Amino acid sequence: MMRIGVTTLINGEPDLTVCCQASQAEEALSEIPKCSPDLVITDLTMPGHGGLEFIKDVKGLYPNLRVLVVSMHDEMLHAVRALRAGARGYLMKEAGGEKMLEAIRKVLDGQVYVSEKMSARILENVSGRKPRGSTSGIEKLSDREFEVFQLIGQGKSTREIAKELNLSPKTVEVHRSHIKAKLELKDATSLIRHAVRWVETQKAES
């Protein structure tokens, strides 16, 4: 439904056309060489592959292809990670159609698009000031660890996380161990409790 809405919005513009669509990362990577897009619009949540890893795959295979993330996830927590992965813009779904078209045109024009609030946050970080709303150590996690942490907070088991991120259960356990160390959590129960509380807090703030 989201793709249909975005497609209708874009195709209603005289200078923009949706040339192909995909429901998951693997399909998208196979479609890109067939339709040669100037811009890929992606979410961060998709079946069978993490959104950040998908962005990295796209940039690794097609360095000049621009990527715009349109997601429900709070940009204060995800935009910088997406930009580091190679995206050229981040827009929250709630921003609406007018902002989406603005973001698309800016990214196609070679600019980086984030909201004014996010832009101010990035400038705070660059200037060396500690940003408001610290994420309590979450920024220490790598992108993959961050994805695993979120899924733990959603109540998913190691096997479920492995399936969703296309990893082995052993690899997920290694990530869990690294997360515990970085967040200074003593055991698996503490990790689950911390992750669930963090996810619930983000939902409440959103």
Backbone as CSV, one residue per row, in Angstrom:
resi,resn,N_x,N_y,N_z,CA_x,CA_y,CA_z,C_x,C_y,C_z
1,MET,0.827,-1.206,0.000,0.000,0.000,0.000,0.861,1.254,0.000
2,MET,1.944,1.202,0.792,2.862,2.345,0.840,3.475,2.580,-0.539
3,ARG,3.905,1.501,-1.190,4.536,1.654,-2.510,3.549,2.208,-3.538
4,ILE,2.307,1.753,-3.465,1.291,2.250,-4.395,1.091,3.753,-4.207
5,GLY,1.023,4.178,-2.942,0.836,5.599,-2.662,1.997,6.445,-3.141
6,VAL,3.224,5.979,-2.885,4.413,6.719,-3.320,4.495,6.753,-4.844
7,THR,4.179,5.614,-5.481,4.218,5.549,-6.948,3.232,6.527,-7.568
8,THR,2.028,6.560,-7.023,1.004,7.474,-7.538,1.448,8.922,-7.384
9,LEU,2.026,9.241,-6.232,2.509,10.604,-5.980,3.594,10.990,-6.987
10,ILE,4.578,10.123,-7.163,5.714,10.433,-8.038,5.290,10.507,-9.495
11,ASN,4.489,9.550,-9.937,4.072,9.529,-11.343,3.132,10.674,-11.700
12,GLY,2.615,11.349,-10.683,1.775,12.517,-10.933,2.572,13.770,-11.240
13,GLU,3.901,13.682,-11.120,4.777,14.816,-11.409,5.321,14.710,-12.831
14,PRO,5.342,15.819,-13.584,5.769,15.756,-14.993,7.240,15.398,-15.189
15,ASP,8.058,15.629,-14.177,9.499,15.400,-14.328,9.996,14.144,-13.619
16,LEU,9.063,13.360,-13.048,9.470,12.176,-12.283,8.693,10.942,-12.728
17,THR,9.367,9.784,-12.723,8.719,8.529,-13.097,9.275,7.382,-12.266
18,VAL,8.393,6.534,-11.777,8.825,5.314,-11.091,9.101,4.261,-12.165
19,CYS,10.348,3.808,-12.251,10.720,2.879,-13.326,10.671,1.421,-12.892
20,CYS,10.707,1.133,-11.592,10.557,-0.242,-11.128,10.299,-0.251,-9.630
21,GLN,9.807,-1.390,-9.130,9.508,-1.546,-7.716,9.989,-2.909,-7.247
22,ALA,10.161,-3.057,-5.931,10.551,-4.334,-5.347,10.019,-4.414,-3.929
23,SER,9.732,-5.638,-3.483,9.175,-5.830,-2.152,10.229,-6.193,-1.121
24,GLN,11.430,-6.559,-1.568,12.501,-6.900,-0.642,13.861,-6.612,-1.261
25,ALA,14.896,-6.659,-0.444,16.227,-6.220,-0.858,16.777,-7.005,-2.043
26,GLU,16.694,-8.330,-1.987,17.259,-9.153,-3.063,16.599,-8.835,-4.403
27,GLU,15.277,-8.660,-4.380,14.550,-8.311,-5.601,14.984,-6.946,-6.110
28,ALA,15.168,-6.003,-5.192,15.587,-4.653,-5.584,16.953,-4.671,-6.252
29,LEU,17.884,-5.427,-5.680,19.240,-5.489,-6.242,19.248,-6.103,-7.633
30,SER,18.294,-6.998,-7.903,18.218,-7.591,-9.236,17.499,-6.684,-10.222
31,GLU,16.616,-5.809,-9.725,15.862,-4.906,-10.601,16.669,-3.686,-11.025
32,ILE,17.560,-3.233,-10.154,18.308,-1.998,-10.423,19.026,-2.014,-11.770
33,PRO,19.799,-3.064,-12.121,20.467,-3.038,-13.430,19.505,-3.114,-14.617
34,LYS,18.288,-3.600,-14.396,17.313,-3.719,-15.481,16.686,-2.372,-15.831
35,CYS,16.447,-1.535,-14.810,15.720,-0.286,-15.066,16.571,0.971,-14.901
36,SER,17.821,0.826,-14.446,18.776,1.940,-14.350,18.176,3.205,-13.723
37,PRO,17.740,3.151,-12.477,17.158,4.334,-11.838,18.215,5.380,-11.491
38,ASP,17.767,6.617,-11.338,18.640,7.688,-10.853,18.601,7.756,-9.329
39,LEU,17.532,7.191,-8.753,17.324,7.275,-7.306,16.599,6.033,-6.812
40,VAL,17.053,5.507,-5.689,16.365,4.412,-5.010,15.727,4.966,-3.740
41,ILE,14.432,4.719,-3.567,13.730,5.089,-2.348,13.503,3.814,-1.554
42,THR,13.965,3.779,-0.327,13.855,2.563,0.473,13.432,2.845,1.904
43,ASP,12.845,1.841,2.526,12.575,1.877,3.963,13.775,1.264,4.666
44,LEU,13.813,1.334,5.979,14.853,0.658,6.742,14.404,-0.726,7.197
45,THR,13.094,-0.961,7.180,12.553,-2.251,7.581,12.066,-2.990,6.357
46,MET,12.642,-4.161,6.113,12.232,-4.970,4.968,12.474,-6.435,5.284
47,PRO,11.722,-7.332,4.651,11.866,-8.757,4.954,13.196,-9.323,4.467
48,GLY,13.852,-10.091,5.334,15.033,-10.849,4.938,16.330,-10.078,4.842
49,HIS,16.330,-8.789,5.161,17.558,-8.011,5.005,17.407,-6.712,5.772
50,GLY,18.449,-6.311,6.489,18.407,-5.036,7.184,18.531,-3.875,6.213
51,GLY,17.802,-2.783,6.492,17.825,-1.633,5.593,19.182,-0.993,5.452
52,LEU,19.937,-0.904,6.543,21.274,-0.302,6.487,22.208,-1.147,5.627
53,GLU,22.106,-2.461,5.753,22.937,-3.347,4.942,22.560,-3.238,3.474
54,PHE,21.262,-3.065,3.198,20.810,-2.891,1.817,21.412,-1.633,1.197
55,ILE,21.416,-0.536,1.961,22.012,0.708,1.461,23.487,0.497,1.134
56,LYS,24.198,-0.185,2.026,25.620,-0.455,1.793,25.822,-1.319,0.554
57,ASP,24.933,-2.301,0.350,25.023,-3.157,-0.832,24.818,-2.337,-2.106
58,VAL,23.816,-1.464,-2.088,23.537,-0.626,-3.251,24.735,0.253,-3.580
59,LYS,25.295,0.898,-2.558,26.431,1.798,-2.795,27.677,1.028,-3.203
60,GLY,27.816,-0.209,-2.717,28.962,-1.010,-3.114,28.887,-1.428,-4.579
61,LEU,27.667,-1.754,-5.020,27.480,-2.205,-6.406,27.319,-1.036,-7.381
62,TYR,26.676,0.032,-6.910,26.381,1.184,-7.778,26.746,2.471,-7.040
63,PRO,28.014,2.813,-6.982,28.490,3.952,-6.171,27.827,5.288,-6.504
64,ASN,27.405,5.467,-7.743,26.834,6.752,-8.149,25.321,6.812,-8.010
65,LEU,24.714,5.710,-7.606,23.260,5.673,-7.465,22.848,6.303,-6.136
66,ARG,21.946,7.271,-6.203,21.516,7.972,-4.993,20.427,7.184,-4.266
67,VAL,20.446,7.266,-2.941,19.479,6.546,-2.109,18.799,7.521,-1.152
68,LEU,17.469,7.457,-1.112,16.666,8.247,-0.173,15.911,7.276,0.725
69,VAL,16.053,7.434,2.033,15.332,6.595,2.993,14.039,7.296,3.395
70,VAL,12.928,6.576,3.279,11.636,7.068,3.756,11.140,6.038,4.752
71,SER,11.091,6.402,6.025,10.849,5.400,7.063,10.016,5.940,8.210
72,MET,9.399,5.010,8.941,8.649,5.378,10.143,9.573,5.562,11.337
73,HIS,10.825,5.084,11.227,11.749,5.133,12.351,12.244,6.555,12.602
74,ASP,12.335,6.919,13.853,12.726,8.260,14.277,14.074,8.655,13.662
75,GLU,14.082,9.762,12.939,15.315,10.183,12.265,16.419,10.552,13.251
76,MET,16.060,10.946,14.480,17.074,11.298,15.463,17.968,10.101,15.802
77,LEU,17.434,8.905,15.616,18.187,7.693,15.928,18.741,6.998,14.684
78,HIS,18.103,7.219,13.541,18.446,6.424,12.369,19.053,7.207,11.197
79,ALA,18.801,8.507,11.115,19.245,9.268,9.951,20.764,9.259,9.784
80,VAL,21.492,9.508,10.857,22.956,9.556,10.756,23.505,8.206,10.322
81,ARG,22.948,7.113,10.869,23.391,5.780,10.459,23.111,5.541,8.979
82,ALA,21.938,5.981,8.517,21.586,5.812,7.115,22.522,6.617,6.207
83,LEU,22.828,7.840,6.615,23.739,8.677,5.829,25.147,8.088,5.810
84,ARG,25.583,7.557,6.946,26.897,6.919,7.001,26.953,5.693,6.096
85,ALA,25.824,5.000,5.991,25.769,3.798,5.152,25.807,4.141,3.667
86,GLY,25.487,5.406,3.333,25.547,5.819,1.933,24.311,6.521,1.407
87,ALA,23.243,6.618,2.224,22.041,7.339,1.788,22.343,8.823,1.635
88,ARG,21.574,9.483,0.781,21.746,10.924,0.571,20.596,11.732,1.155
89,GLY,19.652,11.019,1.776,18.542,11.730,2.394,17.758,10.820,3.308
90,TYR,17.069,11.434,4.277,16.246,10.672,5.224,14.970,11.467,5.478
91,LEU,13.850,10.799,5.266,12.544,11.443,5.451,11.638,10.511,6.237
92,MET,10.971,11.040,7.238,10.001,10.225,7.964,8.685,10.190,7.197
93,LYS,8.017,9.034,7.230,6.789,8.845,6.452,5.719,9.871,6.801
94,GLU,5.706,10.303,8.050,4.675,11.245,8.487,4.850,12.634,7.880
95,ALA,5.976,12.884,7.207,6.254,14.225,6.670,5.289,14.625,5.565
96,GLY,4.749,13.643,4.837,3.764,13.959,3.812,4.340,14.050,2.405
97,GLY,3.417,14.115,1.427,3.789,14.073,0.025,4.622,15.238,-0.464
98,GLU,4.290,16.445,-0.011,5.032,17.628,-0.462,6.497,17.555,-0.049
99,LYS,6.743,17.137,1.193,8.117,16.997,1.682,8.845,15.868,0.950
100,MET,8.125,14.799,0.621,8.750,13.702,-0.095,9.241,14.161,-1.464
101,LEU,8.410,14.896,-2.180,8.812,15.392,-3.495,9.996,16.357,-3.376
102,GLU,9.980,17.167,-2.327,11.104,18.069,-2.085,12.387,17.279,-1.843
103,ALA,12.277,16.234,-1.029,13.444,15.396,-0.729,13.962,14.699,-1.981
104,ILE,13.061,14.164,-2.777,13.446,13.474,-4.013,14.219,14.416,-4.932
105,ARG,13.701,15.624,-5.127,14.345,16.566,-6.053,15.688,17.046,-5.514
106,LYS,15.768,17.243,-4.207,17.047,17.677,-3.623,18.119,16.610,-3.795
107,VAL,17.758,15.363,-3.513,18.730,14.271,-3.627,19.124,14.071,-5.088
108,LEU,18.164,14.152,-5.995,18.477,14.031,-7.424,19.378,15.167,-7.901
109,ASP,19.272,16.304,-7.220,20.087,17.472,-7.563,21.473,17.417,-6.935
110,GLY,21.754,16.324,-6.220,23.080,16.165,-5.636,23.211,16.672,-4.219
111,GLN,22.111,17.113,-3.620,22.135,17.619,-2.253,21.784,16.514,-1.259
112,VAL,22.007,16.788,0.012,21.620,15.877,1.087,20.355,16.429,1.734
113,TYR,19.372,15.545,1.960,18.119,15.995,2.566,17.903,15.368,3.937
114,VAL,17.729,16.220,4.939,17.221,15.820,6.260,16.334,16.968,6.735
115,SER,15.542,16.716,7.758,14.685,17.772,8.283,15.529,18.868,8.930
116,GLU,14.928,20.032,9.151,15.643,21.128,9.808,16.099,20.719,11.208
117,LYS,15.257,19.982,11.912,15.595,19.529,13.261,16.805,18.604,13.234
118,MET,16.837,17.700,12.257,17.950,16.763,12.148,19.212,17.487,11.713
119,SER,19.072,18.455,10.831,20.217,19.232,10.387,20.882,19.946,11.557
120,ALA,20.059,20.510,12.449,20.593,21.183,13.632,21.310,20.196,14.544
121,ARG,20.758,18.991,14.655,21.374,17.950,15.492,22.753,17.567,14.948
122,ILE,22.848,17.419,13.640,24.122,17.056,13.012,25.156,18.156,13.236
123,LEU,24.723,19.422,13.132,25.640,20.536,13.350,26.128,20.569,14.797
124,GLU,25.250,20.198,15.726,25.657,20.118,17.127,26.763,19.086,17.309
125,ASN,26.593,17.946,16.653,27.600,16.883,16.751,28.931,17.320,16.148
126,VAL,28.859,17.973,14.987,30.073,18.421,14.296,30.808,19.464,15.124
127,SER,30.033,20.318,15.810,30.651,21.388,16.595,31.213,20.884,17.920
128,GLY,30.992,19.602,18.222,31.553,19.026,19.432,30.660,19.118,20.639
129,ARG,29.474,19.686,20.474,28.540,19.770,21.591,27.817,18.448,21.751
130,LYS,27.565,18.047,22.992,26.821,16.815,23.238,25.372,17.042,22.848
131,PRO,24.842,16.234,21.931,23.476,16.450,21.474,22.448,16.228,22.563
132,ARG,21.356,16.978,22.475,20.260,16.772,23.409,19.626,15.420,23.122
133,GLY,19.048,14.807,24.158,18.396,13.527,23.955,19.390,12.422,23.703
134,SER,20.432,12.321,24.500,21.447,11.280,24.343,20.811,9.910,24.307
135,THR,21.365,9.021,23.508,20.780,7.700,23.328,21.344,6.692,24.321
136,SER,22.001,7.144,25.400,22.438,6.290,26.502,23.305,5.117,26.056
137,GLY,24.288,5.398,25.246,25.226,4.361,24.838,24.861,3.646,23.561
138,ILE,23.659,3.831,23.053,23.237,3.132,21.843,24.109,3.519,20.659
139,GLU,24.630,4.756,20.678,25.471,5.216,19.571,26.782,4.424,19.482
140,LYS,27.141,3.699,20.539,28.359,2.888,20.514,28.210,1.650,19.632
141,LEU,26.977,1.235,19.401,26.728,0.003,18.655,26.983,0.191,17.161
142,SER,27.505,-0.850,16.526,27.652,-0.832,15.072,26.255,-0.906,14.452
143,ASP,26.150,-0.670,13.146,24.841,-0.712,12.496,24.178,-2.076,12.672
144,ARG,24.937,-3.155,12.495,24.362,-4.491,12.623,23.955,-4.768,14.070
145,GLU,24.791,-4.356,15.025,24.447,-4.533,16.432,23.189,-3.738,16.784
146,PHE,23.068,-2.563,16.206,21.898,-1.714,16.431,20.629,-2.404,15.933
147,GLU,20.702,-3.030,14.761,19.555,-3.761,14.221,19.188,-4.939,15.118
148,VAL,20.191,-5.684,15.571,19.956,-6.820,16.458,19.332,-6.340,17.771
149,PHE,19.848,-5.260,18.319,19.341,-4.701,19.569,17.860,-4.338,19.451
150,GLN,17.481,-3.709,18.344,16.086,-3.339,18.141,15.188,-4.568,18.080
151,LEU,15.648,-5.595,17.384,14.845,-6.815,17.256,14.726,-7.547,18.593
152,ILE,15.784,-7.515,19.396,15.706,-8.071,20.750,14.627,-7.328,21.527
153,GLY,14.613,-6.009,21.381,13.627,-5.188,22.078,12.209,-5.424,21.610
154,GLN,12.064,-5.970,20.406,10.740,-6.316,19.882,10.310,-7.717,20.306
155,GLY,11.161,-8.357,21.145,10.810,-9.663,21.683,11.172,-10.846,20.813
156,LYS,12.039,-10.635,19.828,12.378,-11.722,18.914,13.536,-12.564,19.449
157,SER,13.455,-13.853,19.174,14.481,-14.791,19.621,15.697,-14.729,18.701
158,THR,16.769,-15.397,19.123,17.981,-15.442,18.303,17.686,-16.018,16.925
159,ARG,16.915,-17.110,16.865,16.606,-17.730,15.568,15.753,-16.814,14.693
160,GLU,14.811,-16.113,15.299,13.967,-15.185,14.534,14.798,-14.028,13.989
161,ILE,15.705,-13.521,14.806,16.582,-12.434,14.362,17.482,-12.915,13.233
162,ALA,18.033,-14.121,13.387,18.898,-14.687,12.352,18.167,-14.797,11.021
163,LYS,16.926,-15.252,11.060,16.137,-15.398,9.838,15.827,-14.044,9.215
164,GLU,15.462,-13.085,10.041,15.082,-11.767,9.527,16.270,-11.036,8.903
165,LEU,17.453,-11.181,9.505,18.635,-10.470,9.013,19.519,-11.334,8.114
166,ASN,19.044,-12.552,7.824,19.782,-13.465,6.960,21.181,-13.758,7.521
167,LEU,21.230,-14.050,8.822,22.479,-14.372,9.508,22.363,-15.756,10.138
168,SER,23.473,-16.304,10.562,23.429,-17.555,11.309,23.124,-17.239,12.768
169,PRO,22.476,-18.167,13.504,22.228,-17.942,14.925,23.519,-17.676,15.701
170,LYS,24.602,-18.322,15.300,25.877,-18.113,15.974,26.343,-16.666,15.829
171,THR,26.179,-16.107,14.633,26.571,-14.714,14.397,25.722,-13.762,15.236
172,VAL,24.440,-14.067,15.350,23.560,-13.235,16.177,24.014,-13.273,17.634
173,GLU,24.408,-14.464,18.109,24.883,-14.585,19.484,26.155,-13.764,19.709
174,VAL,27.021,-13.722,18.703,28.232,-12.901,18.806,27.846,-11.423,18.928
175,HIS,26.887,-10.998,18.123,26.423,-9.610,18.198,25.815,-9.316,19.575
176,ARG,25.054,-10.254,20.097,24.453,-10.065,21.420,25.537,-9.884,22.484
177,SER,26.595,-10.665,22.361,27.705,-10.565,23.312,28.378,-9.204,23.229
178,HIS,28.588,-8.707,22.001,29.210,-7.396,21.815,28.310,-6.281,22.362
179,ILE,27.005,-6.434,22.156,26.057,-5.426,22.647,26.103,-5.355,24.174
180,LYS,26.102,-6.526,24.809,26.174,-6.567,26.279,27.433,-5.866,26.785
181,ALA,28.545,-6.114,26.109,29.807,-5.512,26.537,29.777,-3.990,26.365
182,LYS,29.289,-3.529,25.226,29.280,-2.093,24.945,28.311,-1.331,25.842
183,LEU,27.200,-1.979,26.186,26.208,-1.314,27.035,26.398,-1.652,28.506
184,GLU,27.455,-2.432,28.796,27.805,-2.803,30.168,26.645,-3.497,30.885
185,LEU,26.091,-4.492,30.198,25.005,-5.295,30.752,25.560,-6.654,31.150
186,LYS,25.173,-7.149,32.314,25.845,-8.326,32.877,25.391,-9.655,32.291
187,ASP,24.138,-9.752,31.825,23.671,-11.040,31.313,22.565,-10.849,30.278
188,ALA,22.079,-11.998,29.734,21.072,-11.965,28.674,19.764,-11.335,29.150
189,THR,19.398,-11.607,30.398,18.157,-11.040,30.943,18.230,-9.519,31.007
190,SER,19.371,-9.004,31.419,19.562,-7.549,31.479,19.490,-6.940,30.086
191,LEU,20.057,-7.650,29.108,20.027,-7.163,27.735,18.600,-7.082,27.219
192,ILE,17.830,-8.148,27.434,16.441,-8.167,26.957,15.630,-7.069,27.629
193,ARG,15.784,-6.940,28.924,15.043,-5.917,29.668,15.389,-4.508,29.156
194,HIS,16.686,-4.266,28.964,17.146,-2.956,28.495,16.637,-2.669,27.092
195,ALA,16.696,-3.679,26.218,16.264,-3.497,24.829,14.766,-3.250,24.739
196,VAL,13.983,-4.015,25.502,12.529,-3.842,25.496,12.154,-2.454,26.010
197,ARG,12.798,-2.031,27.092,12.522,-0.703,27.650,12.875,0.389,26.638
198,TRP,14.011,0.205,25.937,14.445,1.207,24.962,13.455,1.302,23.801
199,VAL,13.021,0.154,23.282,12.062,0.150,22.171,10.750,0.791,22.587
200,GLU,10.274,0.474,23.779,9.012,1.055,24.271,9.142,2.569,24.441
201,THR,10.307,3.019,24.898,10.532,4.453,25.070,10.515,5.176,23.729
202,GLN,11.125,4.571,22.709,11.130,5.180,21.395,9.724,5.277,20.810
203,LYS,8.928,4.242,21.013,7.544,4.266,20.528,6.755,5.371,21.220
204,ALA,6.952,5.493,22.526,6.227,6.513,23.296,6.605,7.917,22.837
205,GLU,7.910,8.122,22.596,8.376,9.437,22.174,7.914,9.762,20.757
206,SER,7.834,8.714,19.911,7.349,8.931,18.536,5.875,9.294,18.532
